[in-house]
Amino acid sequence: MTLSRVRRWVWIWAVMAAALAAALAAPAQAQVVVRPARIEAQVQDGTELPPIEVSNRGHGPVRVVAYTGWGGHDLQGMPVYRDDAAARAESSRYVRLEPDELHVGPGETVPLRATVHVPDGFAGGLYPVIFLEVHPADSPDLAGVQAVPRIAVITLLTVGEGTAQVRPEAAVVRPGPGGGTLEVAVRVRNEGDVHALAGGKVTITDGSGAEVARIPLVPGLVLPGAERELVAQWLPPGPAGGSYVATVRLEGPVPAPPFELAFTLDPVPALAGAGGAGW
């Protein structure tokens, strides 16, 4: 066997050993429980947030490294995190953690404390995320090959008297996920400086103007400067062909005027969107 082949097999076995070590460590790490998963609070400079309890329900000690970043969401409301170096540095000016590293033994619960610092004159929403990385306490050096579980605690912090301004950006009627269903999807944007829970309802009338359905828009949280899609689903009754109008009424801190979407149902629905650019 040549020297190059020997080196290749040594490398393969090293990678396999590292992966096996990470897999063996994972069950202990997976037993770490963090509460609460989300903190919403009205704050001012110096406010101490409710303690974050880190519990080790595994059989071995763990080391938990804590740091902050920024949070947001996508169009469907799924969390989007920023934890790059700039985000960590900026967010740590607003939320300071004590301590930033925890050692938690089996069966123990250790508190992580967070204090809010607000610049003079600031008012509105702050949305830092507290990240906790879980490492085995006796983690060996695996040359960078190691799975590191991470838990995110979302915070929704309001300073002073902010205002949420949720406005519709676009709307469309489209086929739904189930057979024969339709969706009325409304894209909204929060132009205010604090988060808001947006929702509403959709009334559907037929060509004669008679109401045939009233369905809710599933509520969703919208952060300042962000967009969110709110969806209502409708199952037309039987062969309900013809012309229809969906009237959308948004509800929230600042209700918007109602608007209408006209669409036509054929045996295979032919759908028309209205209001702003599609997505």
ChimeraX attribute file (.defattr): number of C-alpha atoms within 10 A of each C-alpha:
attribute: neighborCount
match mode: 1-to-1
recipient: residues
	/A:1	5
	/A:2	7
	/A:3	8
	/A:4	9
	/A:5	10
	/A:6	11
	/A:7	11
	/A:8	12
	/A:9	12
	/A:10	12
	/A:11	12
	/A:12	12
	/A:13	12
	/A:14	15
	/A:15	15
	/A:16	13
	/A:17	14
	/A:18	20
	/A:19	16
	/A:20	13
	/A:21	17
	/A:22	19
	/A:23	13
	/A:24	11
	/A:25	18
	/A:26	18
	/A:27	13
	/A:28	20
	/A:29	25
	/A:30	14
	/A:31	16
	/A:32	21
	/A:33	16
	/A:34	19
	/A:35	14
	/A:36	13
	/A:37	14
	/A:38	13
	/A:39	16
	/A:40	13
	/A:41	13
	/A:42	13
	/A:43	20
	/A:44	18
	/A:45	14
	/A:46	13
	/A:47	15
	/A:48	15
	/A:49	19
	/A:50	16
	/A:51	15
	/A:52	20
	/A:53	16
	/A:54	21
	/A:55	19
	/A:56	24
	/A:57	19
	/A:58	18
	/A:59	13
	/A:60	18
	/A:61	20
	/A:62	23
	/A:63	19
	/A:64	21
	/A:65	16
	/A:66	20
	/A:67	22
	/A:68	27
	/A:69	24
	/A:70	23
	/A:71	22
	/A:72	19
	/A:73	16
	/A:74	13
	/A:75	15
	/A:76	13
	/A:77	17
	/A:78	10
	/A:79	12
	/A:80	10
	/A:81	17
	/A:82	16
	/A:83	17
	/A:84	11
	/A:85	9
	/A:86	12
	/A:87	16
	/A:88	18
	/A:89	14
	/A:90	14
	/A:91	21
	/A:92	19
	/A:93	13
	/A:94	19
	/A:95	24
	/A:96	18
	/A:97	16
	/A:98	13
	/A:99	13
	/A:100	15
	/A:101	15
	/A:102	18
	/A:103	18
	/A:104	22
	/A:105	18
	/A:106	16
	/A:107	13
	/A:108	13
	/A:109	18
	/A:110	16
	/A:111	17
	/A:112	20
	/A:113	17
	/A:114	21
	/A:115	19
	/A:116	19
	/A:117	17
	/A:118	18
	/A:119	10
	/A:120	7
	/A:121	7
	/A:122	11
	/A:123	17
	/A:124	17
	/A:125	23
	/A:126	24
	/A:127	21
	/A:128	25
	/A:129	26
	/A:130	27
	/A:131	20
	/A:132	23
	/A:133	16
	/A:134	23
	/A:135	22
	/A:136	19
	/A:137	14
	/A:138	10
	/A:139	13
	/A:140	11
	/A:141	9
	/A:142	14
	/A:143	9
	/A:144	7
	/A:145	15
	/A:146	19
	/A:147	15
	/A:148	13
	/A:149	13
	/A:150	15
	/A:151	16
	/A:152	20
	/A:153	18
	/A:154	22
	/A:155	19
	/A:156	19
	/A:157	20
	/A:158	20
	/A:159	18
	/A:160	14
	/A:161	11
	/A:162	13
	/A:163	19
	/A:164	22
	/A:165	22
	/A:166	30
	/A:167	20
	/A:168	22
	/A:169	17
	/A:170	18
	/A:171	25
	/A:172	23
	/A:173	23
	/A:174	18
	/A:175	16
	/A:176	17
	/A:177	10
	/A:178	11
	/A:179	8
	/A:180	14
	/A:181	15
	/A:182	19
	/A:183	19
	/A:184	24
	/A:185	21
	/A:186	22
	/A:187	20
	/A:188	24
	/A:189	22
	/A:190	24
	/A:191	18
	/A:192	19
	/A:193	19
	/A:194	25
	/A:195	26
	/A:196	20
	/A:197	14
	/A:198	27
	/A:199	22
	/A:200	18
	/A:201	19
	/A:202	24
	/A:203	16
	/A:204	20
	/A:205	18
	/A:206	19
	/A:207	12
	/A:208	8
	/A:209	10
	/A:210	10
	/A:211	14
	/A:212	12
	/A:213	15
	/A:214	15
	/A:215	16
	/A:216	19
	/A:217	24
	/A:218	15
	/A:219	19
	/A:220	17
	/A:221	17
	/A:222	27
	/A:223	27
	/A:224	23
	/A:225	15
	/A:226	19
	/A:227	23
	/A:228	25
	/A:229	23
	/A:230	26
	/A:231	25
	/A:232	22
	/A:233	21
	/A:234	19
	/A:235	14
	/A:236	14
	/A:237	11
	/A:238	7
	/A:239	9
	/A:240	15
	/A:241	15
	/A:242	13
	/A:243	14
	/A:244	21
	/A:245	18
	/A:246	22
	/A:247	18
	/A:248	26
	/A:249	18
	/A:250	26
	/A:251	18
	/A:252	16
	/A:253	13
	/A:254	14
	/A:255	15
	/A:256	15
	/A:257	11
	/A:258	13
	/A:259	15
	/A:260	16
	/A:261	18
	/A:262	19
	/A:263	20
	/A:264	17
	/A:265	16
	/A:266	12
	/A:267	9
	/A:268	8
	/A:269	17
	/A:270	12
	/A:271	15
	/A:272	13
	/A:273	17
	/A:274	15
	/A:275	14
	/A:276	12
	/A:277	10
	/A:278	11
	/A:279	7
